[in-house]
Amino acid sequence: MEVSKESKPRVCTPILTDWNYLDYLSQEEADEIQKQFESSPFSPGSQVMWTGMPREWAQLWADQNNVKTLTSIMGPLMDTSHPSCRKSRKSRQQWRKYVKGASGLFAKYICRGSSVVVLTRPPPNTYSHRQSSTYQTIEEPILKGVSGGPSVTQINYVHPMVIGAEHYQYQIWPIDESDKWIEVYGLKPQIKRRYSVTGSAHVEINRAITKTEAKTEEPTQVNRGEQMAGGECQVNQGMAGAGIQKKKKTKEKARTEEKKAETITQTKEKKANKDRKEKNEEVDTKTTARKEKKARKKARKKARKKAKKEKQNGKKQIK
């Protein structure tokens, strides 16, 4: 598959500047952050950066692969419930500035190793929509050594938002090998359905992975990536299925209520018809009784008249 120049990822050209952490942090804050970084031994390849994608996706990928994001390595300094966190003592703008300073120090910390993984959106638009994102303006220039200081030797991209590509790494710097990724997944890959990563989602994904691993002895990294993709797909499908089931139940409930209302209406109509029939029968009975009474009265009157006439005729004969 030939990749046109237009379809190549938009690669940022970092501006050559000397980055100074004191433009973002006080010396006390910088020392505190460095101390937090040094609280555990440095392990090359155990850190990950991300840009242009939801934070929860990046954190989930990091947790599943036992690597640390800035949030992970900052520990209590990023935990708003911990007294060491300065967020409650800063304005929103001051906190953003603080995080940018911490991001720059994190990039310098990563440069102790040889390579770094950056989680991004898939090609061709891998960067954040914001041209002034922290990664483009601070982290990437530091990683490439154009802001002063040492650099990493290689930057690799991973696109965890693409189904099945959660562990496909390729080099983006110093050599752009994005065409290899595009040959496999194309420019319009299947993107995962976004959902809120909750504890239950983690549990379901891990359960799906465990079940799959039970069938194989030692899954490779690629197989495990496929398993995790399958697990996340199962969660997405489960959520979609739950939504469908909910709609079905709602429709069934509506139909039941409709039938119930129809039954009640029919019962009322039957009762009304019965009452009308009984009333009509009662009216008919009364009418018949009146007619019969009138007929009897008429018959008696006629009989009296006849008897009177016969009596008069009898008197005449005697005379």
C-alpha positions as CSV (number, residue, x, y, z in Angstrom):
1,M,0.0,0.0,0.0
2,E,1.6,3.3,-1.1
3,V,1.2,6.1,1.3
4,S,0.9,9.6,-0.2
5,K,2.7,12.6,1.3
6,E,-0.7,14.1,2.2
7,S,-1.5,11.0,4.3
8,K,1.7,11.1,6.3
9,P,1.3,12.0,10.0
10,R,1.6,15.7,10.8
11,V,5.0,15.8,12.6
12,C,5.7,18.8,14.7
13,T,9.0,20.6,14.1
14,P,10.1,21.7,17.6
15,I,11.3,25.2,18.1
16,L,14.8,25.5,19.3
17,T,14.7,27.1,22.7
18,D,16.4,26.7,26.1
19,W,13.7,25.3,28.3
20,N,13.9,26.6,31.9
21,Y,11.8,24.9,34.5
22,L,11.9,28.1,36.7
23,D,9.6,29.7,34.1
24,Y,6.9,27.3,35.4
25,L,8.0,26.3,38.9
26,S,9.6,27.7,42.0
27,Q,12.9,26.1,43.0
28,E,11.1,24.5,46.0
29,E,8.5,22.9,43.8
30,A,11.1,21.7,41.3
31,D,13.1,20.1,44.1
32,E,10.0,18.5,45.5
33,I,9.1,17.0,42.1
34,Q,12.7,15.8,41.5
35,K,12.7,14.1,44.9
36,Q,9.4,12.4,44.0
37,F,11.0,11.1,40.7
38,E,14.0,9.8,42.6
39,S,11.9,8.0,45.2
40,S,12.1,4.9,43.1
41,P,15.0,3.6,41.0
42,F,15.0,4.8,37.3
43,S,14.1,2.0,34.9
44,P,14.6,2.7,31.2
45,G,11.4,2.1,29.1
46,S,9.2,2.2,32.2
47,Q,7.7,5.6,31.4
48,V,5.1,6.6,28.8
49,M,3.9,10.0,27.5
50,W,0.6,10.7,25.7
51,T,-1.0,13.5,23.6
52,G,-4.2,14.1,21.7
53,M,-6.3,11.4,23.3
54,P,-8.5,10.9,26.4
55,R,-6.4,10.8,29.6
56,E,-8.3,7.7,30.9
57,W,-7.3,5.7,27.8
58,A,-3.6,6.6,28.4
59,Q,-3.8,5.8,32.1
60,L,-5.5,2.4,31.4
61,W,-2.9,1.5,28.9
62,A,-0.1,2.4,31.3
63,D,-1.6,0.5,34.1
64,Q,-2.1,-2.6,31.9
65,N,1.6,-2.5,30.8
66,N,3.2,-1.6,34.1
67,V,4.6,1.7,32.9
68,K,4.2,5.2,34.5
69,T,2.6,8.3,33.2
70,L,3.3,11.7,34.7
71,T,0.3,11.3,37.0
72,S,1.6,7.9,38.2
73,I,5.2,9.0,39.0
74,M,4.0,12.2,40.7
75,G,2.1,10.1,43.2
76,P,0.8,12.2,46.1
77,L,1.8,15.5,44.3
78,M,-1.0,14.8,41.9
79,D,-3.4,13.3,44.3
80,T,-5.9,16.0,45.3
81,S,-6.8,14.1,48.5
82,H,-3.2,14.2,49.7
83,P,-1.9,17.2,51.7
84,S,1.3,17.3,49.5
85,C,-0.8,18.2,46.4
86,R,-0.6,21.9,45.7
87,K,-3.7,22.1,43.5
88,S,-6.1,23.4,46.2
89,R,-3.6,26.2,46.9
90,K,-3.3,27.3,43.3
91,S,-5.7,28.9,40.8
92,R,-6.6,27.0,37.7
93,Q,-4.1,28.9,35.6
94,Q,-1.3,28.4,38.2
95,W,-2.0,24.7,38.4
96,R,-1.8,24.3,34.6
97,K,1.6,26.1,34.7
98,Y,2.7,23.8,37.5
99,V,1.7,20.7,35.5
100,K,3.6,22.0,32.5
101,G,6.7,22.5,34.6
102,A,6.3,18.9,36.0
103,S,5.9,17.6,32.4
104,G,9.1,19.2,31.3
105,L,11.0,17.7,34.2
106,F,9.4,14.3,33.4
107,A,10.6,14.6,29.8
108,K,14.2,15.3,31.1
109,Y,13.9,12.4,33.5
110,I,12.9,10.1,30.6
111,C,15.9,11.2,28.6
112,R,18.1,9.1,30.9
113,G,16.9,6.2,28.8
114,S,17.3,5.4,25.2
115,S,13.8,5.4,23.9
116,V,10.3,6.4,24.9
117,V,6.7,5.4,23.9
118,V,4.2,8.1,23.2
119,L,0.5,7.3,23.0
120,T,-1.3,9.3,20.4
121,R,-4.3,9.2,18.0
122,P,-3.8,7.2,14.8
123,P,-2.4,8.7,11.6
124,P,-2.6,11.0,9.8
125,N,-3.5,13.4,12.7
126,T,-1.5,12.1,15.6
127,Y,-1.1,15.3,17.6
128,S,-3.6,17.1,19.8
129,H,-5.9,19.6,18.0
130,R,-4.4,22.2,20.3
131,Q,-1.3,23.6,18.5
132,S,0.1,24.8,21.9
133,S,-0.2,21.4,23.6
134,T,2.3,20.6,26.4
135,Y,3.7,17.7,24.4
136,Q,4.4,19.8,21.2
137,T,5.7,22.8,23.0
138,I,7.6,21.3,25.9
139,E,7.9,17.6,26.1
140,E,8.8,16.7,22.5
141,P,11.5,19.4,22.1
142,I,13.1,18.1,25.3
143,L,12.9,14.4,24.2
144,K,14.6,15.4,20.9
145,G,17.3,17.4,22.6
146,V,16.5,20.7,20.9
147,S,15.7,22.5,24.2
148,G,19.1,21.9,25.6
149,G,20.4,18.8,27.4
150,P,20.5,15.2,26.3
151,S,17.8,13.5,24.2
152,V,16.4,10.1,23.8
153,T,17.7,8.1,20.8
154,Q,14.2,7.0,19.6
155,I,10.6,8.0,19.9
156,N,8.0,5.3,19.3
157,Y,4.3,5.7,18.8
158,V,1.4,3.4,20.0
159,H,-2.2,4.1,19.1
160,P,-4.3,2.4,21.9
161,M,-7.6,3.9,20.6
162,V,-7.4,1.5,17.6
163,I,-8.9,-2.0,18.1
164,G,-6.1,-4.6,17.9
165,A,-3.3,-2.0,17.7
166,E,-2.8,-1.5,21.5
167,H,0.7,-2.9,21.4
168,Y,1.9,-2.2,17.9
169,Q,4.9,0.1,18.2
170,Y,6.6,1.9,15.4
171,Q,9.4,4.5,15.2
172,I,8.4,8.1,14.5
173,W,11.7,9.7,15.3
174,P,14.5,10.1,14.2
175,I,13.1,7.9,11.3
176,D,9.4,8.2,10.4
177,E,8.1,4.6,9.9
178,S,4.4,5.5,10.1
179,D,3.9,4.0,6.6
180,K,4.4,0.5,8.1
181,W,1.6,1.1,10.6
182,I,-0.7,2.5,7.8
183,E,0.0,-0.6,5.7
184,V,-1.4,-2.8,8.5
185,Y,-4.3,-0.7,9.8
186,G,-4.9,1.9,7.0
187,L,-5.9,5.5,7.4
188,K,-9.4,4.8,8.7
189,P,-8.9,2.1,11.4
190,Q,-11.6,0.8,13.6
191,I,-11.7,3.1,16.7
192,K,-12.9,1.9,20.1
193,R,-16.1,3.2,21.4
194,R,-15.3,5.6,24.2
195,Y,-16.5,4.8,27.6
196,S,-15.7,5.9,31.2
197,V,-13.0,3.6,32.5
198,T,-14.5,2.5,35.8
199,G,-13.4,-0.1,38.3
200,S,-15.9,-2.5,36.8
201,A,-14.4,-2.0,33.3
202,H,-10.9,-2.9,34.7
203,V,-12.3,-6.0,36.3
204,E,-14.1,-7.1,33.1
205,I,-11.0,-6.5,31.0
206,N,-8.7,-8.4,33.4
207,R,-11.2,-11.2,33.7
208,A,-11.4,-11.6,29.9
209,I,-7.5,-11.6,29.7
210,T,-7.3,-14.2,32.5
211,K,-9.7,-16.5,30.7
212,T,-7.8,-16.3,27.5
213,E,-4.4,-16.8,29.2
214,A,-5.8,-19.9,30.9
215,K,-6.1,-21.6,27.4
216,T,-2.4,-20.8,26.5
217,E,0.7,-21.3,28.6
218,E,2.7,-18.1,28.1
219,P,1.1,-15.5,25.8
220,T,3.5,-13.2,23.9
221,Q,3.2,-9.4,24.1
222,V,1.3,-9.3,20.8
223,N,-1.1,-12.0,21.9
224,R,-1.6,-10.3,25.2
225,G,-2.4,-7.1,23.3
226,E,-4.9,-8.9,21.3
227,Q,-6.4,-10.4,24.4
228,M,-6.7,-7.0,26.0
229,A,-8.3,-5.7,22.9
230,G,-10.7,-8.5,23.0
231,G,-11.4,-7.8,26.6
232,E,-12.1,-4.2,25.9
233,C,-14.3,-5.2,23.0
234,Q,-16.2,-7.6,25.3
235,V,-16.8,-4.7,27.7
236,N,-18.0,-2.4,24.9
237,Q,-20.2,-5.2,23.5
238,G,-21.5,-5.9,27.0
239,M,-22.4,-2.2,27.5
240,A,-24.1,-2.1,24.1
241,G,-25.9,-5.4,24.9
242,A,-27.0,-4.0,28.2
243,G,-28.4,-0.9,26.4
244,I,-30.3,-3.1,23.9
245,Q,-31.7,-5.2,26.8
246,K,-32.8,-2.1,28.6
247,K,-34.6,-0.8,25.5
248,K,-36.2,-4.2,25.1
249,K,-37.4,-4.2,28.7
250,T,-38.7,-0.7,28.3
251,K,-40.7,-1.7,25.1
252,E,-42.0,-4.9,26.8
253,K,-43.1,-2.9,29.8
254,A,-44.8,-0.3,27.6
255,R,-46.6,-3.2,25.7
256,T,-47.7,-4.7,29.0
257,E,-49.0,-1.4,30.3
258,E,-50.8,-0.9,27.0
259,K,-52.4,-4.4,27.2
260,K,-53.4,-3.8,30.8
261,A,-55.0,-0.5,29.9
262,E,-56.8,-2.2,27.0
263,T,-58.1,-5.0,29.2
264,I,-59.4,-2.4,31.8
265,T,-61.1,-0.5,29.0
266,Q,-62.7,-3.7,27.6
267,T,-63.9,-4.7,31.1
268,K,-65.4,-1.3,31.7
269,E,-67.2,-1.5,28.3
270,K,-68.5,-4.9,29.0
271,K,-69.8,-3.8,32.4
272,A,-71.4,-0.7,30.8
273,N,-73.1,-2.9,28.2
274,K,-74.4,-5.2,30.8
275,D,-75.8,-2.4,32.9
276,R,-77.5,-0.9,29.8
277,K,-78.9,-4.3,28.9
278,E,-80.2,-4.9,32.5
279,K,-81.7,-1.4,32.5
280,N,-83.4,-2.0,29.2
281,E,-84.7,-5.3,30.4
282,E,-86.0,-3.6,33.5
283,V,-87.7,-0.9,31.4
284,D,-89.2,-3.6,29.2
285,T,-90.5,-5.5,32.3
286,K,-92.1,-2.3,33.7
287,T,-93.6,-1.5,30.3
288,T,-95.1,-5.0,30.0
289,A,-96.4,-4.9,33.5
290,R,-98.1,-1.5,32.8
291,K,-99.6,-2.9,29.6
292,E,-100.9,-6.0,31.3
293,K,-102.4,-3.9,34.1
294,K,-104.1,-1.6,31.6
295,A,-105.4,-4.6,29.7
296,R,-106.8,-6.2,32.9
297,K,-108.4,-2.9,33.9
298,K,-109.9,-2.6,30.4
299,A,-111.2,-6.2,30.6
300,R,-112.8,-5.6,34.0
301,K,-114.5,-2.5,32.8
302,K,-115.8,-4.3,29.8
303,A,-117.0,-7.2,31.9
304,R,-118.9,-4.8,34.3
305,K,-120.4,-3.0,31.3
306,K,-121.6,-6.3,29.9
307,A,-123.0,-7.5,33.2
308,K,-124.9,-4.2,33.6
309,K,-126.3,-4.5,30.1
310,E,-127.4,-8.1,30.7
311,K,-129.0,-7.1,34.0
312,Q,-131.0,-4.4,32.2
313,N,-132.1,-6.8,29.5
314,G,-133.3,-9.3,32.3
315,K,-135.5,-6.6,33.9
316,K,-137.1,-5.8,30.6
317,Q,-138.0,-9.4,30.0
318,I,-139.7,-9.7,33.4
319,K,-141.9,-6.8,32.8
